[in-house]
Amino acid sequence: MNTVLTIAGSDTIGGAGIQADLKTMCAHKVYGMSVITALTAQNTLGVQAIHVPEPSFVRSEIDSVFSDIFPDAVKIGMLANAGIIHAVAEGLAHYKAKNIVLDPVMISTSNHRLLEASAEDALQNEMLPLGDVLTPNLPEAAALAGVEAIHSKQEMIQAAQLIAKRTKAAILVKGGHLADCADDLLFVNGECFWYETRHIETKNTHGTGCTLSSAIASNLAKGLPLRDAVGKAKEYITKALQNDPHLGHGNGPLNHCVEI
C-alpha cells in the first residue's frame, strides 16, 4: 500500500489541516500518517486558540514515522514558527524524503498574514529548497516572488519563474483569486501548463488548499506523473466543492468523501 505523510496543524472541525489531509488520503486509497505541528481550536467562523509543541517534539514525530514506515510522499502545510520550520527541514533532509508537496501556508484567502517575518525567512531559506512541488495561492506566490500582487495570468507566469529560479521545485500557482477566471498554472522545467478552472458558487471552501496539496501528494505516492497527479487532484477538489455538506455557520468544509 502506498504511504503519505502529512506535516501540518490540526483542525478541530476536521475541514482543514491534518484531518482534511488524512480524509483525502483515505479517499485516494493510500495510507496516511501525520506529524502535528500545531493544535488549533477553530471552527467555520475562525480560529479561537493555537497551541504549538516544542520543535524537539516535532522532530521526534518525524523520526518515529521515517524510522518505521518510510512515506512515498510528504505533504507539508502549517508550520507555526521558525523553530518548527527548522526541525521539519532538518528531519526531511536527514531522511532524504521524496515527493515533497509544500503548501506554503503564509497568507490566508482573506489576505491575512499567518507567519511572522522570522518564520517567513526560515520557510523561504530552509523549506522551499526541499520541496518538489510548491502550491501557493496568489498572495503567497506574490510574497515568495517578491512582488506586490498578482492580477493576471501573465503575472502568474512571471511569479512562477521568479520562484522557480530560487528552488528546484515545480510551482503550482493557484488562480482562485483572479477576477476573470480561476485557472491554475503548473510551471515545471521552464514550461507552463494550465488547468482551466471555473469559480464554483459556494462559501464552503474551508480546507481547499490543504485538500488539493494532499491529493497531489497521494497521486505522486501512487506513481502518477506530476501533470497527471495535479490534474486528478483538481478533479477531486472540484467534486468535493460541488458536493459540500453545508456544515457550520461560516465558511464550511468540503466533502472529502466524494468518489474519485
C-alpha positions in Angstrom: 0.0 0.0 0.0 1.3 3.4 -0.9 2.0 5.7 2.1 1.8 9.5 2.5 2.9 11.7 5.5 1.2 15.0 6.3 3.1 17.5 8.4 0.6 20.2 9.4 -1.6 21.6 12.1 -4.8 20.1 13.4 -8.3 21.4 12.8 -11.0 20.7 15.5 -13.8 20.6 13.0 -11.9 18.4 10.6 -12.2 20.6 7.5 -8.6 21.6 7.1 -5.1 20.6 8.3 -4.2 17.1 9.5 -7.8 15.9 9.5 -8.6 17.1 5.9 -5.3 15.6 4.8 -6.0 12.1 6.2 -9.5 12.1 4.8 -8.2 13.0 1.4 -5.6 10.2 1.6 -8.3 7.7 2.5 -10.3 8.8 -0.5 -7.3 8.2 -2.7 -6.7 4.8 -1.1 -3.3 5.5 0.3 -2.1 5.0 3.9 -1.9 8.4 5.7 0.4 9.3 8.6 0.8 12.5 10.4 3.2 14.8 12.2 1.3 17.5 14.0 3.0 20.9 14.1 0.2 22.8 15.9 -3.1 22.3 17.7 -5.8 24.7 16.8 -9.2 25.4 18.4 -11.2 26.5 15.4 -14.5 26.3 13.5 -16.1 27.6 10.4 -16.2 31.1 12.0 -12.5 31.4 12.7 -9.5 30.3 14.9 -10.1 30.7 18.7 -6.7 29.4 20.0 -3.4 27.8 18.9 -1.0 25.6 20.9 2.4 24.9 19.3 4.5 22.0 20.5 8.3 22.2 21.1 10.3 21.8 17.9 12.1 18.8 19.5 8.8 17.0 19.8 8.0 17.7 16.2 11.4 16.2 15.2 10.6 13.1 17.4 7.4 12.7 15.5 9.3 12.8 12.2 11.8 10.2 13.5 9.0 7.9 14.6 7.5 7.9 11.2 10.6 7.6 9.0 12.3 5.0 11.1 9.4 2.6 10.7 7.2 3.4 7.7 9.1 5.5 5.1 6.5 7.6 3.2 6.2 7.5 -0.6 5.3 11.2 -0.5 5.1 14.1 2.0 2.6 16.9 2.2 3.6 20.0 4.3 1.1 22.5 5.5 1.0 24.8 8.5 4.5 25.4 10.1 3.8 27.6 13.1 7.2 29.3 13.7 10.9 29.3 12.7 11.8 26.6 15.3 9.2 24.2 13.8 10.3 25.0 10.3 13.9 24.3 11.2 13.0 21.0 12.9 11.0 19.8 9.9 13.6 20.9 7.3 16.3 19.2 9.3 14.3 16.0 9.6 13.3 15.8 6.0 16.8 16.5 4.8 18.2 13.8 7.1 15.9 11.1 5.8 16.1 12.3 2.2 12.3 12.4 1.9 10.9 12.2 -1.6 7.9 13.6 -3.4 7.5 16.6 -1.1 4.5 18.8 -1.8 4.8 22.0 0.1 1.7 24.2 0.6 3.4 27.4 1.9 0.8 28.5 4.4 1.8 32.1 4.7 -1.3 34.2 3.8 -4.9 33.3 4.1 -7.6 33.6 1.4 -8.7 36.8 3.2 -5.1 38.2 2.8 -4.2 37.8 6.5 -0.6 37.0 7.1 -0.2 33.8 9.1 3.6 33.7 9.7 5.9 36.1 11.5 8.8 37.7 9.5 11.4 35.4 11.0 9.3 32.3 10.2 8.8 33.5 6.6 12.6 33.8 6.2 13.0 30.3 7.5 10.3 29.0 5.2 12.0 30.6 2.2 15.6 29.7 3.1 15.1 26.2 4.7 11.9 24.7 3.5 11.4 25.8 -0.1 14.7 24.3 -1.4 13.5 20.9 -0.1 10.1 20.9 -1.9 9.4 19.0 -5.1 6.1 20.9 -5.7 5.0 24.2 -4.2 1.3 25.1 -4.2 1.0 28.9 -3.3 -2.2 30.9 -3.7 -1.8 34.2 -5.4 -0.9 36.3 -2.3 1.6 33.7 -1.3 3.1 33.5 -4.8 3.5 37.2 -4.8 5.2 37.1 -1.4 7.6 34.3 -2.5 8.3 36.1 -5.8 8.9 39.4 -4.0 6.3 41.3 -6.0 3.4 43.4 -4.7 0.5 41.5 -6.1 -0.6 39.2 -9.0 -3.6 40.3 -11.1 -3.3 38.3 -14.3 -2.3 35.0 -15.9 0.8 36.7 -17.3 1.8 37.9 -13.8 1.3 34.3 -12.5 3.8 33.1 -15.1 6.3 35.8 -14.1 5.9 35.0 -10.4 6.3 31.2 -11.0 9.5 31.9 -13.0 10.9 34.0 -10.1 10.1 31.4 -7.5 11.5 28.6 -9.7 14.8 30.4 -10.0 15.3 30.0 -6.2 14.1 26.4 -5.9 14.3 23.1 -7.6 10.5 22.7 -7.3 7.7 22.7 -9.7 5.4 25.6 -9.0 1.6 25.3 -8.9 0.2 28.8 -8.7 -3.5 28.6 -7.7 -5.5 31.2 -9.5 -8.6 31.3 -7.4 -8.2 35.0 -6.5 -8.2 36.1 -10.2 -11.2 38.3 -11.1 -11.9 36.8 -14.6 -11.1 33.1 -14.1 -9.8 30.7 -11.5 -7.2 28.9 -13.7 -4.2 27.2 -12.1 -0.7 27.3 -13.5 1.8 24.5 -13.2 5.3 25.7 -14.1 7.9 22.9 -14.3 11.2 22.8 -16.1 10.6 26.1 -17.8 7.2 25.0 -19.2 3.7 26.3 -18.4 0.7 24.0 -18.2 -2.7 25.5 -17.5 -5.6 23.8 -15.7 -8.9 25.5 -16.6 -11.0 26.1 -13.5 -14.3 27.8 -13.1 -15.5 29.5 -10.0 -17.8 27.3 -8.0 -20.6 29.2 -6.3 -20.1 28.2 -2.7 -18.9 29.8 0.5 -17.8 26.4 1.8 -14.2 26.4 0.8 -12.6 25.7 4.2 -9.6 23.5 3.7 -9.3 23.7 -0.1 -5.6 24.3 -0.1 -4.9 21.5 2.3 -7.0 19.1 0.4 -5.5 19.9 -3.0 -1.9 19.5 -1.9 -2.8 16.2 -0.1 -4.5 14.9 -3.2 -1.4 15.8 -5.3 0.9 14.0 -2.7 -1.4 11.0 -2.8 -1.3 10.8 -6.5 2.5 11.1 -6.6 2.8 8.4 -4.0 0.8 6.1 -6.4 3.4 6.8 -9.1 1.5 9.2 -11.3 3.5 11.7 -13.3 3.3 15.3 -11.9 1.0 16.7 -14.6 -1.5 13.8 -14.1 -1.2 14.0 -10.3 -2.2 17.7 -10.4 -5.0 17.1 -13.0 -6.6 14.3 -11.0 -6.2 16.3 -7.7 -8.0 19.2 -9.5 -10.9 16.9 -10.5 -11.2 15.6 -6.9 -11.2 19.1 -5.4 -13.9 20.2 -7.9 -16.2 17.3 -6.9 -15.5 18.0 -3.2 -16.6 21.6 -3.6 -19.6 20.8 -5.7 -20.8 18.3 -3.1 -20.0 20.2 0.1 -22.1 19.1 3.1 -23.3 22.6 4.1 -21.9 22.4 7.6 -21.3 25.2 10.1 -22.3 28.8 10.4 -19.4 30.3 8.5 -17.1 29.1 5.7 -17.8 25.4 5.8 -15.7 22.4 4.8 -15.6 20.4 1.6 -16.9 16.9 1.1 -13.8 14.7 1.3 -15.8 11.5 0.8 -16.7 12.0 -2.8 -15.9 9.2 -5.2 -12.8 9.7 -7.3 
